[in-house]
């Protein structure tokens, strides 16, 4: 895919092109992700945004090769990590990269952390698996990691279990585990879900600080456009498994091209504009086995024409940005 503005300089860490993920069912294969394309450079953040069911987490799991194969699998496309096609790597080669060069912070730390193992054991396991160091050195590194992510009394916390920590502290432990081996790519899947606003702000600030310190590339998945505006350099807007718009954050917020992007931005509560009710997007994201014909968003779109009901538009380059909408093709004016 053509590079979109907002991420200049630096090495390209991740490049995804034409990615399809299918789920096998009795009668047919369903597309969970279809024709997803983007690239991500070191020291930058790609925000992936969309409603629940848009394919955000499935895209991340595909990149990490954590899909529940063979029921769910990558059926087409490439995912190049520092030039290496992740699809061609053996399970052993992938395990050497996962948790080491690329790491993921999952949405709910209580289900991601092992409840019967101490925090220290779980962080040490990552270090001992990927680096040739002694258990004593690994434990010392664990203390430093917990200090770095802002957990008080780190020596004591290493001996505690996940249930003994608050939600915010468990999320900080997940960040410490992800950063243990200095990954080049950090995927954050809804890292502030179920946290109060104060803790949410602290977690986002921590991710930003660590990105600047390590020059890692960050893929931040969220449904919150406010978080996207604060954190992202580039934005990938997804709907029903497809990319609707891909652009630099400044251009996207100032002039969204796709009607879905505009609707997401318009639904953000405003502190300056007086509104009697919150604005919402009518309808809901269609299920995978009931996708509408034509543009997947046309059933909820205020600009829908007949052409929108008959075919899925391709990704179009428009003013240096990428958008999937018939409005930006010659066929719109016919």
Secondary structure, 3 states (H helix, E strand, C coil): CCCCCCCCCCCEEEEEEEEEEEEECCCCEEEEEEEEEEEEECCCEEEEECCCCCCHHHHHHHHCCCCCCCCEEEEEEEEEECCEEHHHCCHHHHHHHECCCEEEECCCHHHHCCCCCEHHHHHHHHHHHHCCCCHHHHHHHHHHHHHHCCCCCHHHHCCCEHHHCCHHHHHHHHHHHHHCCCCCEEEEECCCCCCCHHHHHHHHHHHHHHHHHHCCEEEEEECCHHHHHHHCCEEEEEECCEEEEEEEHHHHHHCCCCHHHHHHHHCCCCCCCCCCCCCCCCCCCCCHHHCCCCCCCHHHCCCCCHHHHHCCCCCEEECCEEECCHHHCHHHHC
